[in-house]
Amino acid sequence: MTGRSAGIEAEERARRKALAIYLDAELRSQGEIKETRANVEAKLGLSAGKLTEMCRQATRKRWNKKTGKHEEKEPGGVEDWEFAQIAGKGYDKGRGRLTDQFIFELGLGQLVESVQIQIGLDPNEAEEAAAEKRERDQIKALLNNRHEACKIFTAGRNNVRQGDVPWSRNGRRKKWANATPAERRASFDGWIDKIEGLGSRVLERSEWNDWFRMANPAGTMEQFLWHWCDGDDGEYSAGCPPWVVGVDLDYWDNYDALNSLEFLDSLILVTESDMPYSPYHKRLVQAKLESSRGGPEIIVRQVDAEGWETEWYGDDLSAWAANRKARIAQSEAEATALIDRASRRKSGGARH
């Protein structure tokens, strides 16, 4: 193993351990009451000592029956599928210990759904073991699809950067310069379809950022877009190409732009859980909105003295009024300070 790969592996172990400790803290926290790990393990149906093993800081030796030797194990942590499975047990569709925000920001989404199906069925021991295996297999399959989609996404962008079309069914890609406009579009379509067939999608970075900023943690991007376009025959969907959402629909006519570095760098791979792809679970913290997401949203548009049009989003008029009052006061203070500085410059420092 090279020094670089060893360093990456050590970094990955450290990150998994940190997430394991974070998950443990979230599971055990109940307001002011701090539950023991044993209580949490029992309530979630985890094996005794599971949470402690996850958070173990030092190496330890365990007897390996196959080799007949004591073998040293690395410090604690959890595999990607295991993290999702335990989180699913603690989530219980927003009624458990983990919140919608936790599941949303860590991109766990569909990964925990198979766990939810089994909750409350009260199976016998054999059925429980079979359910556990189904959960694990379904989560692993989704994660494998994510990783495969990332390979295709990365290869497609690299192909275009090297002067080829992004994708070909038979693997024989044409040079960009030799391909017709129709062949270029077909290649992009095929590339995106292949990724979407694995449950992920290609989106434009700023468009995803706009959605993430205002997204409801308990909802999905597809639900948001459906509401956004008022269900207009389902024309818009979460899987539509990035240049269709918020970008001129005639983008395809500008074929030269499709192989530009600016365009390629603007694309991101978004998983089935609506979060950008990461090799291992990574939390993206959503900025707090000024108002709650539960009530109907009020959009107030106004034009200020400078002629700029501004908008305020929220569900509370009193909060908007307070926000507006504060902004006016700030603007007046800034204007006063500006006039004061200008008058001092003109008079050489003395005010008249």
FENRAGI-V180492 format. One record per pair of residues at least 24 apart in sequence whose ideal C-beta (glycine too) atoms are under 10 Angstrom apart, sorted by the first residue. I is the first residue (numbers start at 1). GAP is how many residues later the second one is. Records with the same first field share a line. If there is no record, write none. Layout:
BEGIN
I=GAP + GAP
END
This chain:
BEGIN
9=65
10=64
12=65 + 267 + 268
13=61 + 62 + 63 + 64
14=61 + 63
15=62 + 264 + 265 + 266 + 267
16=38 + 58 + 59 + 60 + 61 + 62 + 63 + 64 + 66 + 67 + 264 + 265
17=37 + 38 + 39 + 40 + 57 + 58 + 59 + 60 + 61
18=37 + 59
19=35 + 58 + 59 + 61 + 64 + 87 + 261 + 262 + 263 + 264
20=31 + 33 + 34 + 35 + 36 + 55 + 56 + 57 + 58 + 62 + 63 + 66
21=30 + 33 + 34 + 35 + 36 + 55 + 56
22=33 + 61 + 80 + 84 + 261
23=28 + 31 + 32 + 55 + 59 + 60 + 63 + 64 + 67 + 75 + 79 + 83 + 258
24=26 + 27 + 28 + 30 + 31 + 52 + 54 + 62
25=26 + 30
26=61 + 64 + 71 + 72 + 73 + 76
27=24 + 59 + 60 + 62 + 63 + 69 + 70 + 71
28=62 + 69
29=68 + 69
30=67
35=62
40=46 + 49 + 50 + 57
41=45
43=46 + 47 + 53 + 54
44=42 + 44 + 45 + 46 + 48 + 52 + 53
45=44 + 73 + 74 + 83 + 87
46=39 + 40 + 43 + 44
50=28 + 32 + 36
51=25 + 35
52=24
53=24 + 25
54=24 + 28 + 29 + 32
77=203
78=202 + 203
79=57 + 60 + 61 + 64 + 201
80=31 + 59 + 60 + 63 + 66 + 67 + 198 + 199 + 200 + 201
81=30 + 54 + 55 + 56 + 57 + 58 + 59 + 60 + 61 + 62 + 63
82=54 + 57 + 58
83=25 + 28 + 56 + 197 + 198
84=24 + 25 + 26 + 27 + 28 + 30 + 31 + 51 + 52 + 54 + 55 + 56 + 58 + 59 + 189 + 197
85=26 + 27 + 29 + 30 + 47 + 50 + 51 + 53 + 54 + 55
86=26 + 29
87=24 + 25 + 28 + 194
88=24 + 25 + 26 + 27 + 28 + 29 + 30 + 31 + 47 + 51
89=26 + 27 + 29 + 30 + 46
90=25
91=24 + 25 + 28
92=24 + 27 + 28
93=26 + 125
94=123 + 124
95=24
99=118 + 119
100=116 + 117 + 118 + 119
101=116 + 117 + 184 + 185
102=115 + 181
103=114 + 115 + 170
104=108 + 111 + 112 + 113 + 114 + 115 + 116 + 169 + 170 + 171 + 179 + 180 + 182
105=107 + 112 + 170 + 176 + 177 + 178 + 179 + 180 + 181
106=167 + 169 + 172 + 175 + 176 + 177 + 178
107=39 + 163 + 164 + 165 + 166 + 167 + 168 + 169 + 170 + 171 + 174 + 175 + 176 + 177
108=31 + 165 + 167 + 173
109=33 + 111 + 112 + 162 + 163 + 164 + 165 + 166
110=28 + 29 + 32 + 89 + 110 + 161 + 162 + 163 + 164
111=24 + 27 + 28 + 29 + 31 + 32 + 35 + 160 + 161 + 162 + 170
112=27 + 161
113=25 + 26 + 29 + 160
114=24 + 25 + 27 + 28
115=24
141=58
142=56 + 57 + 129 + 130 + 131
143=128 + 136 + 137 + 138
144=54
145=50 + 52 + 53 + 54 + 55 + 126 + 127
146=52 + 53 + 54 + 123 + 125 + 126 + 127 + 131 + 132 + 133
147=51 + 53 + 130 + 132
148=46 + 47 + 49 + 50 + 51 + 52
149=45 + 46 + 47 + 48 + 49 + 50 + 51 + 52 + 53 + 120 + 121 + 122 + 123 + 128
150=45 + 48 + 50 + 119 + 121 + 127 + 128 + 129
151=44 + 47
152=39 + 40 + 42 + 43 + 45 + 46 + 48 + 50 + 117
153=38 + 39 + 41 + 42 + 45 + 47 + 48 + 49 + 114 + 115 + 116 + 117 + 124
154=115 + 123
155=36
156=31 + 32 + 34 + 35 + 36 + 38 + 39 + 46 + 108 + 111 + 113
157=34 + 45 + 104 + 106 + 107 + 108 + 110 + 112
158=106
159=28 + 32 + 100
160=24 + 27 + 28 + 31 + 98 + 99 + 100 + 101 + 103 + 104
161=98 + 100 + 103 + 104
163=96
164=95
165=25 + 26 + 93 + 94
166=24 + 25 + 26 + 28 + 92 + 93 + 98
167=24 + 25 + 26 + 27 + 28
169=25
176=79 + 80 + 82 + 83
177=82
179=76
180=75
181=71 + 72 + 74 + 75 + 77
182=73
184=68 + 71 + 72 + 74 + 75
185=67 + 68 + 70 + 73
187=71
188=53 + 55 + 64 + 67 + 70 + 71
189=52 + 63
192=47 + 48 + 49 + 50 + 75
193=46
195=44 + 74 + 75
196=41 + 42 + 43 + 44 + 45 + 76
198=73 + 74
199=40 + 72 + 73 + 74
200=39 + 69 + 70 + 71 + 72 + 73 + 76 + 77
201=36 + 37 + 38 + 39 + 40 + 41 + 67 + 68 + 69 + 70 + 71 + 73
202=37 + 38 + 39 + 40 + 41 + 65 + 66 + 67 + 68
203=35 + 36 + 37 + 38 + 39 + 40 + 42 + 63 + 64 + 65 + 66 + 67 + 71 + 73
204=37 + 38 + 39 + 40 + 41 + 42 + 43 + 59 + 62 + 63 + 64
205=37 + 60 + 61 + 62 + 63 + 65 + 71
206=36 + 40 + 41 + 60 + 62
207=35 + 36 + 37 + 38 + 39 + 40 + 59 + 61
208=34 + 37 + 59 + 60 + 62 + 66 + 67 + 68
209=59 + 67
210=35 + 36
211=27 + 34 + 35 + 59 + 63
212=58 + 62 + 63 + 64 + 72 + 74 + 75
213=73 + 74 + 76
214=72 + 73 + 75 + 79 + 83 + 99
215=59 + 71 + 74 + 78
216=77 + 78
217=69 + 76
218=75 + 76
219=55 + 74
220=52 + 53 + 54
221=24 + 49 + 52 + 53 + 54
222=52
224=50
238=32 + 34 + 36
239=31
241=26
242=24 + 25 + 26 + 28
243=24
289=24 + 25 + 26
290=24 + 25 + 26 + 29 + 30 + 32 + 33
291=24 + 25 + 28 + 29 + 32
292=24 + 27
300=24
304=24 + 27
305=26 + 30
306=25
END
